[in-house]
Amino acid sequence: MFEAIKLLVGVVSLIMVYRTITGNCNKYLAFAICAIWLRYFLSAFHTITYPPLVAGFSINALGSIGVAGLGLLLIPTAVFTLKKLFPFYVFFIAITVSGFVNMQIPGTINVLVKWCYFLVLAGALFLSIRSQGQNETFKKLLVAFFMPVLLQVLSIVLGHAKATEADGSTSYVGGYNHEAAFSMIIVSFVFVVGLTERNAIRFRTSLFTLSIFLLVLVNYRTAILTILPIAAVFYFTLVEQRLRPSQKAPVLTIVTMFIVTAFMVLSFTMRERFADVGLLVSNLDIIFKAPIYFSESEKDIMSARVFIWSQYIDAFANANLLNQLVGFGPDSWKGVFAKYAHNTYVSNLYEYGILGFTAFIFMCAYCLLQALKIANKGLSKIVAFSIVGFLIMNMATMPLWNIEGLVFFAILIGVVFSTATPKKLAVSKVHARKINHEVREVI
């Protein structure tokens, strides 16, 4: 029955997307909306779109390859030569070097295609924000989230839940395959709503609050930790904008106390889900313990994540110098470990070595620095805290491993570069002559 509901909601969402992109919508925003909607639509029917179909590629994978290819044709070359993308290219080069040194060619292609998807989506959003503004861009982008959000609401109403944890807790993921990927959809939705200005959409605060509630019901711990700083900044800024200077000090103090109290209440109600987090924080040295020395109880900490990390770290520590330097190659964990690393930093260290790990940290630090340079202080806070929350999330899961996580990162980076870069692209005269009249007007 729920599959039929998915199809119906999918058709309705397609009609809404069509009406949005045929209205006052630039072609770059139309591309971003269609790309995100297509991913969420295909992922909803995971029993059909996940299994390999052609040459080992699934329908989902073919869709991502198609979006990446179309984006490369649509986005002007000048966008990809932005100096601010240099840290990303350094990381991509580290991935490529690791892949070819270890002859992990299929894994290298797979990873680079995902990052290409990220680049074209971030570029499209960059151009759209420069053309129509951030508010108009994100107000229209919300239509891409209609299907997954409505499906989650319907799954709650109809009691269509997914049992995910040994403690008996359940996740409401709208019929999607896994709460990790679905949580990134809701995190992206929270972020987009939070970036729209006051009075831009009706019931903005209520919609934001609903999205937080939906994320809690996804029941994915790392995603909840990611969104907490974003939510705190949103509500704090919401109250601050309504106050006169003389009222700010006492009222904001009360608001801060209320936010802290709400956080404590949430922590208490979900104490069983977060108990392992406190245990890990108080015993950080366990991460570096060799896996053979783990007791049975220690193997269960954070749903066995800590035990998995120790396996990767131990393999890296005992590797030869070349592998420690460039890693074992993209997707090299397959056939070696039973599960992926569940930690982006640990995974990058194992797969891309010290060079790749350093390049990734440099890329993340650069993005955070650019967010802090945004002139609009309110926006700067939201974006900077979003990056911090996202980096924290990567400590216990791997959102950049799936397209849903890359969609969120692309939205984030699209905002950072469109608001933190000069109004003229930093390109040479040779590249500038290649930009057509329409693109020059946009930029």
C-alpha positions, -999 to 999 in steps of 0.1 A, spaced: 0 0 0 27 24 9 44 19 -25 12 31 -42 13 62 -19 49 68 -29 40 68 -66 10 91 -61 31 116 -40 59 113 -66 35 123 -95 22 152 -75 57 164 -67 67 161 -103 38 184 -113 49 209 -86 85 208 -99 73 214 -134 52 244 -124 81 258 -105 108 255 -131 86 269 -159 79 300 -138 103 328 -130 132 303 -126 167 306 -142 181 275 -159 207 268 -133 181 267 -105 159 246 -127 188 222 -131 194 220 -94 158 215 -85 154 187 -111 187 170 -100 177 170 -63 141 159 -70 153 131 -93 176 117 -66 149 118 -40 123 103 -63 145 74 -74 157 67 -38 121 64 -27 118 33 -49 150 16 -36 138 -19 -43 139 -11 -80 165 16 -83 193 1 -60 200 -33 -76 225 -33 -105 208 -30 -139 233 -22 -167 270 -31 -166 269 -32 -128 252 2 -125 219 7 -108 192 31 -119 202 54 -91 239 54 -102 229 60 -138 208 89 -127 237 104 -108 261 99 -138 235 116 -161 231 146 -137 269 150 -134 274 148 -172 245 172 -180 259 196 -154 293 197 -170 277 207 -202 254 233 -186 276 250 -161 301 275 -177 337 264 -176 347 296 -158 328 285 -127 350 255 -124 381 277 -126 372 297 -95 403 300 -72 381 292 -42 377 256 -56 415 250 -54 413 232 -20 386 208 -35 409 201 -65 438 193 -42 416 167 -24 404 153 -58 440 150 -69 449 131 -37 420 107 -44 432 102 -80 468 96 -70 457 71 -43 435 53 -68 462 49 -96 490 40 -72 469 12 -58 452 4 -92 417 9 -76 404 23 -109 367 14 -106 366 28 -71 384 60 -82 359 66 -110 330 60 -86 342 85 -61 352 111 -86 317 109 -103 301 116 -69 323 146 -64 316 157 -99 279 156 -90 287 178 -60 306 203 -82 279 208 -108 252 211 -82 272 236 -61 280 255 -93 244 257 -104 233 270 -70 262 295 -70 250 309 -103 214 309 -93 221 329 -61 241 354 -80 213 357 -106 181 357 -85 194 360 -49 196 336 -21 160 341 -9 144 334 -43 167 305 -49 160 286 -17 123 294 -17 119 277 -51 144 249 -41 120 238 -13 98 221 -39 124 194 -44 119 183 -8 81 180 -10 81 143 -18 104 130 10 90 153 36 54 144 28 62 107 27 78 109 62 47 127 75 25 100 60 46 73 74 41 88 109 4 91 104 0 56 90 25 41 115 48 29 87 80 27 108 114 9 104 129 -9 134 166 1 133 182 -3 168 187 -31 193 170 -10 219 137 -14 201 135 22 189 121 29 154 128 53 126 102 71 104 119 74 70 90 76 47 96 43 31 132 51 21 159 25 25 182 38 52 179 64 79 215 76 73 207 89 38 172 100 46 184 120 76 206 140 52 175 148 32 158 163 63 190 181 74 191 197 39 154 207 43 161 222 77 190 242 62 171 255 32 142 266 54 166 283 78 182 302 49 150 318 37 143 353 50 115 363 72 81 366 55 96 349 24 74 318 29 43 314 50 47 298 84 85 297 81 91 293 118 64 266 121 79 248 91 114 250 106 101 236 139 83 208 121 115 199 102 134 196 135 107 173 149 108 152 117 146 148 120 142 136 156 118 110 144 143 98 118 161 86 149 196 90 136 219 103 163 246 119 143 221 139 122 204 152 154 238 164 167 245 181 134 213 201 134 214 213 171 237 243 165 218 253 134 185 252 153 200 272 182 213 299 159 179 300 140 158 306 171 183 329 187 184 351 155 146 349 152 142 365 186 171 389 182 156 404 150 124 413 168 140 432 197 151 468 202 187 473 214 176 480 250 157 447 252 184 424 237 205 417 268 177 405 292 155 388 266 184 370 248 196 358 282 162 342 288 161 328 253 196 312 258 185 296 290 154 283 273 174 268 244 198 252 269 169 238 289 153 224 257 185 207 248 188 191 282 152 179 280 158 164 246 190 148 259 171 133 288 143 119 267 168 103 243 193 94 269 193 57 259 201 66 223 230 90 234 244 70 263 272 56 241 283 90 231 290 100 267 308 67 272 330 73 242 339 108 253 350 96 287 371 68 271 386 83 239 417 62 241 396 31 232 396 43 196 433 35 192 431 1 209 439 -28 186 407 -46 177 419 -79 191 419 -64 226 382 -53 225 359 -69 250 324 -80 239 308 -50 256 333 -26 240 325 -40 206 289 -28 210 297 9 218 279 32 194 264 4 175 299 -12 170 313 20 154 343 23 177 353 -13 170 350 -6 133 372 25 135 398 6 154 400 -20 126 407 7 100 432 26 122 450 -6 131 453 -16 94 467 19 86 492 19 115 506 -15 103 507 -5 66 539 2 47 552 37 42 537 42 7 502 31 18 504 53 49 513 82 26 487 77 -2 464 52 14 450 20 -1 428 36 -27 391 47 -31 366 20 -20 395 -3 -10 377 -13 22 355 -36 1 366 -72 4 389 -63 34 364 -51 60 328 -63 65 315 -27 69 325 7 57 343 29 83 313 49 96 337 78 100 347 101 72 381 110 87 390 74 95 379 63 60 399 91 43 430 82 63 427 46 53 418 51 17 437 83 8 465 82 33 481 111 51 481 132 20 444 127 13 435 131 49 454 164 51 439 177 19 404 169 32 411 187 65 425 217 45 393 217 23 370 217 53 390 244 72 390 266 41 352 263 38 347 272 74 370 302 70 351 314 40 318 311 59 332 333 87 340 359 61 304 364 50 294 400 55 259 392 67 267 382 103 234 364 108 239 343 77 276 338 86 265 323 120 241 299 104 264 287 77 295 285 100 276 265 126 261 243 98 297 235 86 308 227 122 277 205 128 284 187 95 320 181 104 309 167 137 285 144 119 313 130 98 329 117 130 303 90 134 290 84 99 299 91 63 274 116 47 298 124 19 298 87 9 262 90 -5 246 115 -29 222 128 -3 251 140 19 268 156 -11 235 174 -20 236 191 15 273 199 11 267 214 -23 239 236 -10 262 247 19 292 255 -4 269 272 -30 259 296 -3 294 301 10 310 309 -23 281 330 -37 282 353 -6 319 352 3 334 357 -31 339 389 -50 312 398 -75 336 392 -105 349 357 -111 386 353 -106 393 341 -141 419 350 -166 411 371 -197 414 340 -219 386 323 -198 366 355 -196 363 357 -234 347 322 -234 318 332 -211 287 340 -231 266 372 -226 240 354 -205 266 341 -180 283 375 -177 250 390 -167 244 363 -141 279 367 -126 
